[in-house]
């Protein structure tokens, strides 16, 4: 089984929201090798800048911490991934970062770990929804 982590789920963990406990449980599964964990570089960028606005030191600390769980950062190295993200963005009311999360989920044949929001409905991807985030 493979999981792709959406920025919203990661923020729930790093901002100490109740749903962050579910994310932590999934991180442990990734760390123990029970599941594969991924995050697109665009979503990593989004997470970093949101944390950076609060504190550059915290952003750096959380980056190191996230890498320590063993999540693989998916780069954009070919036309297939960004074109899939563009198609998803063109067909659905998603942010660009969410479109990259969805495209990465398709590419990895994974489940997207996200909040209870409905933005990923009708995109054709499997989701793993964690508790109410906001």
Secondary structure, 3 states (H helix, E strand, C coil): CEEEECHHHHHHHHCCCCCHHHHHHHHHHHHCCCCEEEEEHHHHHHHHHHHHHHCHHHHHHHHHHHHHCCCEEECCCCHHHHHHHHHHHHHCCCCHHHHHHHHHHHHCCCEEEECCCCCCCCCCCEEEECCCCC
